Amino acid sequence: MLATSTRPPTFDELKKLTLTDLAIASGLADSLRDRLREYVQIDPFTLGGADPFGENDDCAYSIILDRENPNRVVAVIVNKKDSLPQLPWSAILGDRLARVSMKKAETREIKHELAPKEWGNFYPYRRSGKIAGYFMFAFQICGQR
């Protein structure tokens, strides 16, 4: 059953995710990455430096959630605000996934809860050869805080 409203999970809800939840989110993330590749080029390696949560960045932050269980974070997305036109999210997400816009601090905390290390978590993606943003997928989660 799909959730009618989608909100970011709380830290307590994230801590209660089971191995099954993480496996399902990982499978959904793999499918999401395949659909995203129809619209953008995802770099084969993650950023070598710090995660894209800089002090003076000009980015928009969001997470992708599973509508069947909105506590399952499928991906964390950091988009550069100048990377227009926007992606066709309804076509990319389909009926199963939902995109929730968030503030930088909230997004950083959710990312840190799921992937505690501070570097190498995000894959840059490009449009017309220029980095337009960054993705972190659930299949990268290797432990919780």
N, C-alpha and C positions, 0 to 999 in steps of 0.2 A: 504494500500500500504506500502510495506517495504522500509525502507531507504536503499540507495545503499552504503553510507558511514556512519560510526558511529563515533561520537566524543562526548566527555563529554559535558553535558549541561553547559551553563554559569550560574552565579548566578541570573541574570535577568530572564533567562528561567526557572530556578527552582522556582523563586518567582511567576511566572505566571501559575504554575500548578494549575489546578482546583480540586475540590473535586472528580470529575469524573476521572481525571488522577490518583489521589492517590488511588482511589478504583480499577482501572484497574491494576495499579502497584502492589497493595496488592494481588489481585487475581493471577497475574502472579508469584508473590513471593511465594505464597502458593503452586502452582504447581511446581515451581522450587525446593522448599524444599522437596517435595515428590520425585522428580527425584534424588536429591542429596542423599537421604537416601538409594538409591540403591547402592551407592559407598562408603559412609562414615556414621559414627554414629554421629548424632548431639546431643549434650548434651541437656537435657530438660530445663535447666535454663541458663540465660545469665551470663556473668562474673560478679562477685560481685565487682570487683575493676574497675580501670580506663580502658578506651577503649585501644585497642592494638596499640597505636601509640607512643611507647617508644622511647627514645633518641638513645639507642644502640641496637635496635632490628635488626633481620636479616630476614625481611619479604618482600614479594612482594604484591603489592596492586593493586586492580582492582575493577571495578564496572560492574554490569550487567544492560544493558539497553534494553528497548522495541524497536525493530526495527520499529514498526509502528509509534511511537513517541519517538525518542531518548532522549527527555527531561525527560521521565519517568525512574527514577532510581528504578530498581527492587531489587537490592541487592548491598551491599558493601562487598568485600571479602578481608581478610588479610590472606595470606598463608605464613607459615614458609618456608623458602627457602630449608631447609633440609627435607621437607616432600615429597620426591619422592617415587614412580613415580607420575607424574602429573595426575590429573583427566582427563577423556575423555570429555573435554568441548564440543566438537561438538555434541556428543550424549546427553549430559545433556541439552544443550541450545536449540537444534533443530533449526528451521528456524526463530522463532519469537524473540529470545533473542540474544544479542551480548555481549561479554565480552571485556572490554577495559582496558588495563593495564595503570596504572597511577603512578605518584610519590606520596610518602607518604603525603607531604604537601597538594597536590591537593585533594587527597582522603579524608584526614581529614577535609578539608574545605567543601567538598560536604556533607560528613556525618554530620558535624556540622550545615550546612544549613537545612538539613532535620530532624535531630534529635539533637537538641541543648544540651541536657544534656550530661555530660562528662563521665558517667559510666552506666553500665548495658545495653548497646546497642548491644553487640555482643554475639552470641552463639558459644562456642567452638565446633569444630568438630574433631573427632578422626579417625585415621586409625591405625589398629593393636594396639588399646588401648592407643595410644600416641596422644596428641593434635597436630594436623597438621595445624590448622589455625582457623579462626573465620569468621562467617557470621553475617551480619545485614540485615534483610529483610524489604521490604517496608511496610509490615503489622505492623511493629513496629513504624512507623511514627505517632506521636501523635500531631504534630504541627510543624510549620516552624518557623525559627528565625525571 
